Amino acid sequence: MDFESALFRPFLSEDAQVNPQCYGAELAWWLARMLASQGVETSYPEYEDWGWFVEYIVGDNEYWLCCGNIGGESDRWRIYLDCKAKSLFGRNRAPVEVAVPLLDALSDVLSESPDIHGIQWHTEIGG
């Protein structure tokens, strides 16, 4: 999904970011807190060179809720679900159906925030 919000603009300098114009720490921390308030527990945020993610685990199913800015901007954001593989070579991915509580809570926290606008959902799965 993509959306717009000034709420997650980085407050640290460009030198403190994972990569130049690669933001999302503030969004990931906000997501972890807001999802927990909905009863959906994730990990603390972690980063990769492309952005940030929170991990959601149900049984032996692992999911990353990936988030970052779009096109180097600080007010356009993207979040997508990455269903992690359970075996080598990307086989046997965690089923999307198990992540429905996470996606429902995500929808709720984003749609209920007055500071988030223009939510556009996409159906393709990350990963």
C-alpha positions in Angstrom: 0.0 0.0 0.0 1.0 3.6 -0.6 0.0 6.7 1.3 1.0 10.2 2.2 1.8 11.6 5.6 4.1 14.2 7.1 4.0 12.3 10.4 7.0 10.1 9.6 9.4 12.6 8.3 12.9 11.8 9.6 14.1 13.9 12.4 17.8 12.9 12.2 20.2 14.2 9.6 20.8 12.6 6.2 24.1 11.2 7.6 22.2 9.2 10.2 20.0 7.4 7.7 20.4 3.8 6.6 21.2 5.0 3.0 20.8 8.5 1.5 17.2 9.4 1.1 16.1 6.0 2.5 13.7 6.7 5.3 11.2 4.8 7.4 12.5 4.4 10.9 9.9 6.7 12.3 7.1 4.8 10.4 8.4 1.4 11.5 8.5 2.5 15.2 5.0 4.0 14.9 3.7 0.8 13.3 5.1 -1.5 16.0 3.5 0.7 18.7 0.1 1.1 16.9 -0.2 -2.6 16.0 0.6 -3.6 19.6 -2.2 -1.4 20.7 -4.5 -3.4 18.4 -3.3 -6.7 20.0 -0.9 -7.6 17.1 2.6 -8.0 18.4 5.6 -7.6 16.1 9.3 -7.2 16.6 11.1 -4.0 17.2 12.0 -2.3 13.9 15.0 -3.6 12.0 16.6 -2.2 8.9 17.9 -3.3 5.5 19.6 -1.1 2.9 16.2 -0.5 1.2 14.3 0.6 4.4 12.8 -0.8 7.6 10.6 -3.7 8.7 8.9 -5.2 11.6 8.7 -9.0 11.9 5.4 -10.9 12.6 5.6 -14.5 13.5 2.7 -17.0 13.8 3.9 -20.6 14.5 6.5 -21.4 11.9 5.3 -18.6 9.6 7.4 -15.5 9.4 6.3 -12.2 7.8 8.0 -8.9 7.3 5.9 -5.8 7.2 8.3 -3.7 5.1 8.1 0.1 5.0 10.0 3.0 3.5 9.6 6.2 1.6 8.9 6.4 -2.1 11.3 8.1 -4.5 13.5 9.8 -1.9 10.5 11.9 -0.6 9.8 12.4 3.1 6.0 12.4 2.9 5.1 9.5 0.5 5.3 6.0 2.0 5.0 2.4 1.0 4.2 -0.7 3.2 4.2 -4.2 1.9 4.0 -7.7 3.3 6.9 -10.1 2.6 5.9 -13.7 3.3 9.2 -15.4 4.1 10.2 -18.8 2.8 10.3 -21.7 5.2 12.9 -23.6 3.2 15.9 -22.9 1.0 15.6 -21.3 -2.4 12.4 -19.5 -1.5 10.1 -22.5 -1.4 7.2 -23.0 0.8 6.4 -19.4 1.7 4.3 -18.5 4.7 0.7 -18.3 3.6 -0.9 -14.8 3.3 -4.0 -16.1 5.1 -2.2 -16.5 8.4 -1.2 -12.8 8.3 -4.8 -11.6 8.0 -4.9 -10.3 11.6 -1.8 -8.3 10.9 -3.2 -6.8 7.7 -6.6 -6.0 9.3 -4.8 -4.2 12.2 -2.6 -2.4 9.7 -5.7 -1.2 7.8 -7.3 -0.1 11.0 -4.4 2.0 12.4 -3.7 3.7 9.1 -7.4 4.5 8.3 -8.0 5.8 11.8 -5.1 8.2 11.8 -6.1 11.7 10.8 -2.5 12.4 9.6 -2.5 9.7 6.9 -4.1 10.4 3.5 -4.5 8.9 0.1 -4.2 5.2 1.1 -3.9 3.0 -2.0 -3.9 -0.8 -1.5 -2.1 -3.1 -3.9 -2.7 -6.9 -4.3 0.8 -8.0 -5.2 2.8 -9.7 -2.4 6.4 -8.5 -1.6 9.3 -10.8 -1.5 
